[in-house]
Amino acid sequence: IHTYMYVLALTPVLCMEAVVRMKVTFPDGKKDPVAYRIKLATHPRTGDSWRVYPTYDFAHCLCDSIENITHSLCTKEFQHKRPSYYWLCNALDVYCPVQWEYSRLSLKHTLLSKRKILKLIQAGVISDWDDPRLYTLSALRRRGFPPRAINRFCAEVGVSASDGQMVHPEVLEHFAKEELNRSARRAMAVLCPLKVVITNFPGKEDPLQIEVPDFPSVPSGGSHVVPFGSTLYVERSDFMEVSFQHALHLNDHYVLPL
């Protein structure tokens, strides 16, 4: 490999002492891509014990080759790296995977760029990578998005080579709702309760026992019993004092005129 490389000294203004370049000129005119760089900066994990870092041009193709990757899938900003990817594998006479590029998936009304999200975290605008306002994987996990829903969303949207592929977040939420409708056990809760007493309810001392399915879309998914008596609790925001001809519907079985 030393046949294809030479050392080029740089000024220390860029916090570098030297870089190792691969000596080659590509058909598009680009030449001598950097293979290694020495950077005099503290690494967040290794500290100051190691300051020689391989670049993407050098490490990417060789790691894929060593790991027997069949297809290296990249977004389109790495398309110009393809010549160096193939050249280095062929120059070293090692197995060369195939590199495919595609456009990145972008959601409207949000940020997916790691650099931009990091700036928001550092500025204190958001708490962390799992801030529920984001659409990172950790944020979606925190919000309860099922992994199967995310996989179905990606499969449905598909892969495209065209730029500017923008998808509305409601599409992802649709798949989450579909998945939760099949897998999430039903439960009822009243966040801001308002007590309602039905004075003419038959059998006040013996409430009705209504069987409610755990999974409405899956009849065989089981059920649970909900007591229905003269005392009910409804959401305060759902209550209005209206004329007698209006009615408050309780599920599909009971109508209480107000």
C-alpha positions in Angstrom: 0.0 0.0 0.0 3.0 2.3 0.5 3.4 2.3 -3.3 0.3 4.4 -3.6 0.8 6.9 -0.8 3.0 9.7 0.1 3.2 12.2 3.0 2.4 15.8 2.5 3.2 18.2 5.4 0.6 20.9 6.3 0.8 24.1 8.4 -0.2 23.7 12.0 -2.8 26.4 11.6 -5.4 23.7 10.9 -4.5 21.8 14.1 -2.8 19.2 11.8 0.9 18.2 11.5 0.6 16.0 8.5 -1.7 14.0 6.3 -1.2 10.8 4.2 -2.6 11.0 0.7 -3.3 8.4 -1.9 -1.4 9.2 -5.1 -4.0 9.0 -7.9 -5.8 11.3 -10.4 -9.4 10.4 -11.1 -11.2 11.0 -14.5 -13.1 14.0 -13.0 -9.8 15.8 -12.3 -9.8 15.2 -8.5 -6.5 13.9 -7.3 -4.7 12.6 -4.2 -7.5 12.0 -1.7 -6.5 12.0 2.0 -6.2 8.6 3.6 -5.0 9.5 7.1 -4.7 12.7 9.0 -2.9 13.6 12.3 -5.1 16.0 14.3 -3.9 17.5 17.5 -7.2 17.5 19.3 -8.6 15.5 22.1 -10.9 12.6 21.0 -14.1 12.3 23.0 -13.5 8.6 23.6 -9.8 7.9 23.3 -8.5 11.2 24.7 -5.0 12.0 23.6 -3.7 8.5 23.3 -4.3 8.3 19.5 -4.2 11.1 17.1 -4.0 9.4 13.7 -7.4 9.1 12.1 -8.4 7.4 8.8 -10.7 9.3 6.5 -13.9 8.2 4.9 -12.1 7.7 1.5 -9.7 5.2 3.1 -11.7 3.4 5.7 -15.1 3.0 4.2 -14.3 0.8 1.3 -11.8 -1.3 3.2 -14.2 -1.9 6.1 -16.9 -3.0 3.7 -14.5 -5.3 2.0 -13.2 -6.9 5.2 -16.8 -7.4 6.4 -17.9 -8.9 3.1 -20.5 -6.3 2.5 -22.3 -6.9 -0.8 -23.8 -3.5 -1.3 -22.7 -0.3 0.3 -25.8 2.0 0.5 -25.1 5.7 0.8 -27.0 8.9 0.4 -26.4 11.0 -2.7 -23.9 13.4 -1.1 -21.4 10.4 -1.2 -21.8 9.8 -4.9 -18.6 11.7 -5.7 -16.8 9.3 -3.4 -17.5 6.3 -5.6 -14.4 6.6 -7.8 -12.0 6.5 -4.8 -14.1 3.6 -3.3 -13.6 1.4 -6.3 -10.0 2.5 -7.0 -8.6 1.7 -3.6 -10.1 -1.8 -3.5 -8.8 -2.5 -7.0 -5.4 -1.0 -6.2 -5.0 -3.3 -3.1 -6.5 -6.3 -5.0 -9.2 -7.0 -2.4 -12.9 -7.8 -2.7 -14.8 -4.7 -3.9 -18.4 -4.3 -2.9 -21.0 -2.3 -4.9 -21.8 1.2 -3.9 -25.3 2.5 -4.5 -26.5 6.0 -3.8 -30.1 7.2 -3.1 -31.7 10.4 -1.9 -32.3 10.9 1.8 -35.8 10.7 3.3 -36.9 14.0 4.7 -40.0 14.8 6.7 -41.8 18.2 6.5 -41.9 20.6 9.4 -39.0 19.0 11.3 -35.3 18.5 11.3 -33.4 15.3 10.6 -29.9 16.7 10.2 -27.6 15.6 13.0 -25.6 18.8 12.8 -28.6 21.0 13.0 -30.1 19.0 15.8 -26.8 19.2 17.7 -26.9 23.0 17.4 -30.4 23.0 19.0 -29.2 20.8 21.8 -26.2 22.9 22.5 -28.3 26.1 22.4 -30.7 24.6 24.9 -33.7 24.8 22.5 -34.4 21.1 22.9 -33.4 18.8 25.7 -31.7 15.9 23.9 -31.8 13.6 21.0 -34.9 12.0 22.4 -36.8 15.3 22.6 -40.4 14.3 21.7 -40.6 17.1 19.2 -38.0 15.4 17.1 -38.3 12.5 14.7 -35.1 10.7 15.6 -35.3 7.0 16.4 -34.8 7.7 20.1 -37.5 10.4 20.1 -39.9 8.1 18.3 -39.1 5.3 20.8 -39.9 7.7 23.7 -43.2 8.7 22.1 -44.2 5.0 21.8 -43.9 4.5 18.0 -43.7 0.7 17.4 -40.6 -0.4 15.4 -42.8 -2.3 13.0 -44.7 0.9 12.1 -41.4 2.6 11.3 -40.3 -0.3 9.1 -43.6 -0.3 7.3 -43.4 3.4 6.7 -39.9 3.1 5.2 -41.1 0.2 3.0 -44.1 2.0 1.8 -42.2 5.3 1.0 -39.5 3.3 -0.8 -36.1 4.3 -2.0 -35.6 7.0 -4.7 -32.7 8.6 -6.4 -34.5 11.9 -7.0 -33.7 14.8 -4.8 -36.1 16.6 -2.6 -38.2 13.6 -1.4 -40.4 15.2 1.3 -42.9 13.2 3.2 -45.5 14.6 5.7 -45.2 13.3 9.2 -48.9 12.3 9.1 -47.9 9.4 6.9 -45.6 8.0 9.6 -48.3 8.6 12.2 -50.8 6.7 10.0 -48.7 3.6 10.1 -48.2 4.0 13.9 -52.0 4.2 14.4 -52.5 1.1 12.2 -50.0 -0.9 14.2 -51.2 0.3 17.6 -54.8 -0.5 16.6 -53.7 -4.2 16.2 -51.3 -4.5 19.1 -52.2 -2.0 21.8 -54.7 -3.2 24.4 -57.6 -0.8 25.0 -58.0 1.1 28.2 -60.2 4.1 29.2 -59.2 7.1 31.3 -60.8 10.4 32.2 -58.1 13.1 32.6 -60.3 15.9 33.9 -63.4 14.2 35.3 -66.9 15.6 35.7 -69.2 13.5 37.8 -72.6 12.7 36.2 -75.4 11.0 38.2 -78.3 9.4 36.2 -81.3 9.8 38.5 -83.6 7.5 36.5 -81.1 4.8 35.8 -82.8 1.3 36.2 -81.3 -0.8 39.0 -79.1 1.8 40.6 -77.6 -0.7 43.0 -76.7 -3.2 40.3 -74.6 -1.6 37.5 -74.5 -3.2 34.1 -71.4 -5.2 33.1 -70.5 -4.4 29.5 -68.0 -6.5 27.7 -65.5 -4.3 25.7 -63.0 -5.9 23.3 -59.3 -5.4 24.0 -58.6 -5.1 20.3 -61.6 -3.9 18.3 -60.0 -4.9 15.0 -59.1 -8.4 16.3 -62.2 -10.2 17.6 -60.2 -13.1 19.0 -57.9 -10.7 20.9 -59.8 -11.0 24.2 -62.1 -8.6 26.1 -62.6 -7.0 29.5 -65.7 -5.9 31.5 -66.6 -2.3 32.2 -69.2 -1.5 34.8 -71.9 0.9 33.7 -74.1 2.4 36.5 -75.9 5.5 37.6 -72.7 7.4 38.4 -70.5 8.2 35.5 -67.4 10.4 34.9 -67.0 12.3 31.6 -64.4 14.7 30.4 -65.1 18.2 31.6 -64.3 19.6 28.1 -67.0 17.3 26.6 -69.8 18.8 28.8 -72.0 21.7 27.6 -75.3 23.1 28.9 -77.5 22.9 25.8 -81.2 22.8 25.1 -83.2 19.6 25.7 -83.3 18.5 22.1 -79.5 17.9 22.1 -78.1 14.7 23.5 -74.9 13.3 24.9 -74.0 10.0 23.3 -72.3 7.5 25.6 -70.6 5.0 23.2 -73.1 3.3 20.9 -75.5 2.0 23.4 -76.9 4.9 25.5 -78.2 8.4 24.8 -78.7 10.8 27.6 -80.8 13.9 26.8 -79.5 17.0 28.6 
